[in-house]
Amino acid sequence: MSVAYQPGKSRSRFARWFYHREEPLSASLLLLPAVLNTLFFTVFPVLMAVWISLQSWDLLTPPQFVGLKNYTEILFHDAHFRQAVGNTVYFVLGQVPLNVAVSLFLAILLNQKLKGISWFRTAFYTPIVTSTVSVAIVWLWMLNGDFGLINWGLRFMGISRPPNWLVDPFWAKPALILMTVWKNAGYYMVMFLAGLQSIPESLYEAAEVDGARSWRKFWSITFPLISPTTFLVTILLIVDAFQIFDQVYIITKGGPSGSTETIVYYIYNHGFEWFKMGYASAMAWILFVIIFILTLLQFRLQRKWVHYE
């Protein structure tokens, strides 16, 4: 049976050392799995990605050090990469505002104390837990220019020549944006719903006493108080939009005519189709820098429109 160390009694040097370090040692042992996990699955892969980006490597032969050649080739000579950046920016500018608007609109509609409202919340949230592959296959059929459900509805409304969504380079990107918003809106709807439910009802009651209408209450009470949630949702959506890949890979394969080829899909092609792993790693780091700068910019701009209680 162990006896607690009592000051004043003679103890060996080891016993005194162990007594004073028992709690830090126990904490270190408990933290060790998390530290090892971070080192092996985060820090080491990141450092390896930096090293690989400085190499010319096809995964089959020994890598050859080329320094910054991959970066200069990408930034100054690769026209396809610039096209991929343009397509990705198109997705970001189209998807982020639309997703914020749709998610907030759904949250406001479902922030009601009505019978059966939980069922509707679950129904709108379901797409986010559905496999992207399954969703993409369904939308691949819905977007078919000849017998797709969307074009059938457009013809029913009197539009005789609806878009050939996945064949026309002009309409392919809006089609993917539409699918992505449909799939992700439920997830961000839950975030907005949590923000809306945290607003005290007394504020709306006071506004009604002053004669404020619904639109005025939204701009003067609702939007300022959910601005932190809007800020978080915007950051998450921008990061997600810059990394769009699944929809492109399954539905369009970057076509037609490269109109839907995004940065991540271009990275995938170089790394796993053409075995240019160093080139792909360099592009991945360029994408990281783009997202990092935009995120920092958003944190700077949030001071002008985000209101914390």
Helices and strands as residue ranges (DSSP letters): H 13-38, I 39-43, H 44-53, E 55-56, E 64-65, H 69-77, H 79-110, H 117-129, H 132-142, H 149-156, H 169-197, H 201-209, H 214-217, I 218-222, H 223-225, H 227-242, H 246-247, I 248-252, H 263-268, I 269-273, H 277-305
